[in-house]
Amino acid sequence: MRKKVAIVTGGTRGIGFGISQQLAADRYDLIIGFNSNETAAKEAKKNLEADYGIKVYTIKGDVAEAETVDKFFDCLENNFEGKLTALVHNAGLYLGMTTTPESEQAKLAVDGQSQLLGDGNLTSLARYEYYQNVYPKCFIRCVETAVNYMEDGNGYIVATSSPGCNMTQTPKLAYILPGTGKTVVEFLTRYYARLLASRHITVNVVIPGFTKTEAWNYLTAKSGGVDSEMMQQRIKNTPMQRWCSSTEIGQVVAFLCSPKAAFITGVALPIDGGLHLQ
């Protein structure tokens, strides 16, 4: 049986861990990235190897920095003979909300926050540049390196976006800076899908809706948490009236990283219980 190897940025917690689990269930060995939570990364590696009998390597670092991307592919060369089947660029953050700044670049972005409008102010150019590095620039670095390790007809690339980053839904004003980064990733997905179609390497993006993860605990802390009356009402107002799970996101990504999806490319796929229909 051909060995399958996947790189998953941001693959140790939340949606990323759900993706890692489902790829592991499909017998992928994994190289998974994390920014700062070493305890969660060690636990993720331990559980994935124990539950699925696969090999897992963890990579620490800020994906905004080119050096972090290099670490993924150094690991691939050193441990998997430079053979890659799937790349999932899932890493994401909300500075000051879901993560604390670790790298110098992230700290500079926080220092550049506007005191008037906070993260929603586009004139906070340091933050704008940081999110561009986390999303489209990292995606470009990852894809243009990954394809050198993929076989024709046996390569899958998936990115993760968010609601409101394309024309299917109203933009989220408070999400302007990370949102502009993910908007570019969605365009790049179509670009690379066209470019790599002749090699039969697929490139797609998934758009999760309300997904119950640790990140939402931070985002809703000031309003009473994920089980608050306000959040219950928001969920009730969505078409399917429930949260999504990281497992459900992972199952779709694993499908897109399989021969069953070999003729699907350039798609931006909402996994949101109909949220995009509002």
N, C-alpha and C positions, 0 to 999 in steps of 0.2 A: 504494500500500500504506500502510495506517495506521501512523503512527509509534508505537512502543511504548517506554515509559520505565519503568524500575524503580529504586526506592530500595532498597539493601541495606545495612543497618547491619552493621558488622563484615564487610565484603565483600572485604577485601584479602588475607586469609590463611586457611588451613585450610578448614573446611567452608564458610565464607563465600565464599572464592575459588572453590571448586568450584561454588557456587550462581551466582556472577557469571559464570563461564565458560559454564555451560549456558544461562543467560538470554541471554548474548551470542550463543551459537550459534543461539538462536531469534530473533536480530535485535533484541534489546532494547538501547537506549542505557541507560547506567547512571550513577547517582549512588551511589558506594560510600563507606562510612565506615570510619575507623580511629581508634584511640585514641592511639598514640604512635609506632609504627614507620613513619617516613616513607620509609625506604628500600624497605620491602616495598610500601608504597602506590604509590610511583612505578613500581616494577617491575610491579605488578599493572596499573596504568593503561597502561603501555607495551605489555605483552604482550596485553592485551585488545583494545586499539585495533589493534595490528598483526595479530593472528591473526583477528579477526572483522570488522574494518572498521567498528566502531561508535564512538560518542563516549562518553568516560568522564570524569566529574568525581569528584574525591576530596574528602571532608570530614573534617577532623581534629577530634577532640573526644571528651570523655567523655559517653556517652549518658545518664549519670545526671543530666546537667544540661540543663535546658530549652533553653538557648542553643544547644546542639549540634543538637537537633532542629530548631530554627528555621533553622539553616544549610542543612539538607537542602532545606527548602521554599523558602528564598530562592534556592538554586541552581536549583531546578525552575522557579521563576518567571522567573529571569533568562536561562535557557538553553533551556527547553523550553516556553515559553508557558504554564506552569502546567498542563500536561496530564500526568497520571500514570496508568499502567496497573497497576503492581504495587508492593506494599510488602512487603519481607521483613525482619522484625525478627530478625536472627540474632546480633547483638552479644552476646557473653558473655565472662565472665572468672572467674578464681579468684584473688582478691587474694593477692599474695605467692607465687603458684605460676605462673600463666600470664601474669601481667602485673605491672608495677610501678606503684604509684600515681602519677598525674600531676596530677589535679585536687586542689583543696583538700578536696573532699568525700571523695575516695578516701583521701587521706592521713589525714584524721580517722578514717575507718573502720579503717585499719590501726592507728592509735594506740589505738583502742578495743578492740583484740583482747584477749580474756581470756588472762592468763598461765597459767591453770590448764588450760583445755580448748581453747584456741585457737579456730579457726574453727567448731568444732562446738558452741560454747556460745551458746545463744539469748540469754543475758543480755548479750552483746556487741551492744547495741542500735544503736550507730553502724554496725556492719557490717550488721546486719539492715536498717536503713533504707537503706543504700547499695545493697544488692542489690535491694530493693524499687524503688529509683529506676532501676536498670539494666534490670530486667525489666518488671514490670507498669506502673509509672508511665510509663516510656518508651513502652511499647506503647500505652497510652492516649493519650499525647500524639501519637504517630505516626499512629495509626488515626484519631483524631478530627480531625486536620488533613488526612490523606491523602484521606479520603472527599470532601472539598470540591473535590478536583482530579480525581476519577474520574468517568467517564461511567457511567450506568446500563447494566448488561449488559456492561461492559468494565472491570471492576476485580477485582483479585485480592490477597488479603492472606494472608501465611504467616508464622508464628512458629516459632522453634526451641526445643524443650524438651529434657529429658534423662530417661533411665530413672529410675524411682522417684519421679516427681513426680505420679503419679496412682494410682488403685486397681489398675492392672494389674500392678504389680510392688512388691516390698518396698522401703520407703524406704531410701536410703543415708545412714547416720547421719553420716558425715563430710561429707556434702553438704547439711547441713540449711539453712544460710543461703541459698546460691544456689537450692537446691531449693524452698524456700518461695516464692521469687519466681517461679520457673517454674511452680509449681503454680497460682498466681493467673493467670498468662498462659494456661494451658490452660483455666481457667474463662472468662476473658475472651474467648477464641476462640469458645466456644460462645455466649456472650452477644452478641458482635458478629455472629456468623453469623445468629442469629435476627433481630437488629435490621436487618441490611442485606440480608436475603433478598428483601425487596420491591423492592430496587433491582437485584437480580441481581448483587450483588457478593459473592464468596465469601471465606470466612475459615476457614483451617485451620492446624493445627500439626503439625510433623513431630518425631519423637523418634529421633534417631540413636543407635545403639548404639556399640560399640567402633569408632571411626573413626580411622584412622592419620593423624594430623596432628601439627604441631609442638607443639601443646598437650600431647599425650601424652608427648613427650620430657621436658617439665618435670615432669609429674605422676608419671612413673616414674623420674626421675633417681636418687633415693635407693635404689631397688630394682634398679638395673642397666639401666634403659632399656626401650624397647618390645620389644627382642628378647631380654630376659632370660628365664630359665627360668620364673620366676614368671608373667610376662605370657604366655608361650607356653602355659602350662598353663591360664590364664584363658581364652584364646582357644579352646583345644582343648575346653574345657568348655561353650562356647556351641553351640547347635544346628547352625549351619552351619560352625563351626570355622575361621573366618577373620575378618580385619579387614574392615570396610567401607572404601570409598574416598570421598573428598570428592566425586568425580565422580558416584558413585551417589546421594549425597544431593542433589546439584545437579540431576540428571536428574528426580528425583521432584518437587522444588520447581518446576522449569521446567514440568513437566506440570501441576501445580496452578495455575500462572500462565498457563494456555492455555485456549482454548475447549474442548479435549478434556475438561477437568475442570469445565466450567461448571455441572454439576449435583451437584458434590461440595462440601459446606460443613459446617462444624462438626465436622470429623473430627480426631482426634488419631492420627496415622499413625506407627507404629513403622517405622523403617528400620534393622533391627538383626539380620537373619539369624535371627530367632526368639528373641532374648534375652528378650523380654517373656513368653515361654512358660515360663520357668524358675520 
